[in-house]
Amino acid sequence: METQRILMRSLAVVVFASVIWTITVSAGPDEKMITCCRVVSNAKLTDPIIGFRLQNESLPCLKAVVFKTKRGEFCLHWTLPWVKEEVKKLFRAQRNKRLTSTPPPASSISKLTPVGGSSQSTDRS
C-alpha cells in the first residue's frame, strides 16, 4: 500500500514537471514570452511600441512596465520619466480609441416597455 502511494506521488511529480516543461519550452526562438520581469532595464527603447502591460511586484518578479515591440517584450524600470510619459500616451490613446468607436445602434423600441410586463402609475393623487 505504501509503495502504491509513493508511485502515485512520483507520477504526479513527473506529470507536473512535464506540463511546466511543455509550457516553458513550447515557445520557439521567435516566440519568446516574458511571464515575469526579474531584471529591469534603464535603457531608452528606440523601437516603436505596439503595446504594454504593467507588472506588480511579487517576488521574484519586480515592479516593471513591459513594452511590446516587433522585436519582443522589454522590461523597463517604472520610475523612469520617459517610461511614465509613454505609459500616459498609451493610456490616452486607448481611452480615445474607446471614446471614438462607433456607438451601438439605436433601439428600435419606440415606447418604454416596463420590465416584466407590469406598469406602475407615477401619479399619486
Solvent accessible surface area in square Angstrom, and as a share of the most:
residue,aa,sasa,rsa
1,M,179,0.80
2,E,96,0.43
3,T,93,0.54
4,Q,118,0.52
5,R,118,0.43
6,I,95,0.48
7,L,113,0.56
8,M,123,0.55
9,R,155,0.57
10,S,55,0.36
11,L,100,0.50
12,A,60,0.47
13,V,101,0.58
14,V,95,0.55
15,V,79,0.45
16,F,136,0.57
17,A,55,0.42
18,S,55,0.36
19,V,73,0.42
20,I,81,0.41
21,W,168,0.59
22,T,82,0.48
23,I,114,0.58
24,T,93,0.54
25,V,76,0.44
26,S,81,0.52
27,A,35,0.27
28,G,26,0.25
29,P,118,0.74
30,D,142,0.73
31,E,115,0.52
32,K,163,0.69
33,M,147,0.65
34,I,48,0.24
35,T,111,0.64
36,C,30,0.18
37,C,2,0.01
38,R,157,0.57
39,V,120,0.69
40,V,34,0.19
41,S,44,0.29
42,N,106,0.55
43,A,66,0.51
44,K,135,0.57
45,L,26,0.13
46,T,124,0.72
47,D,34,0.17
48,P,107,0.67
49,I,36,0.18
50,I,99,0.50
51,G,20,0.19
52,F,39,0.16
53,R,84,0.31
54,L,98,0.49
55,Q,18,0.08
56,N,119,0.61
57,E,106,0.47
58,S,76,0.49
59,L,139,0.69
60,P,76,0.48
61,C,24,0.15
62,L,59,0.29
63,K,86,0.36
64,A,2,0.01
65,V,6,0.03
66,V,2,0.01
67,F,0,0.00
68,K,100,0.42
69,T,4,0.02
70,K,182,0.77
71,R,173,0.63
72,G,26,0.25
73,E,46,0.20
74,F,60,0.25
75,C,19,0.12
76,L,3,0.02
77,H,58,0.26
78,W,95,0.33
79,T,58,0.34
80,L,34,0.17
81,P,107,0.67
82,W,49,0.17
83,V,0,0.00
84,K,99,0.42
85,E,84,0.38
86,E,37,0.17
87,V,17,0.10
88,K,109,0.46
89,K,99,0.42
90,L,33,0.16
91,F,100,0.41
92,R,102,0.37
93,A,57,0.44
94,Q,90,0.40
95,R,118,0.43
96,N,73,0.38
97,K,155,0.65
98,R,169,0.62
99,L,131,0.65
100,T,111,0.64
101,S,69,0.44
102,T,125,0.72
103,P,110,0.69
104,P,116,0.73
105,P,129,0.81
106,A,100,0.77
107,S,85,0.55
108,S,116,0.75
109,I,118,0.60
110,S,113,0.73
111,K,162,0.69
112,L,180,0.89
113,T,97,0.56
114,P,61,0.39
115,V,147,0.85
116,G,80,0.77
117,G,68,0.65
118,S,70,0.45
119,S,97,0.63
120,Q,165,0.73
121,S,95,0.61
122,T,132,0.77
123,D,106,0.55
124,R,230,0.84
125,S,138,0.89
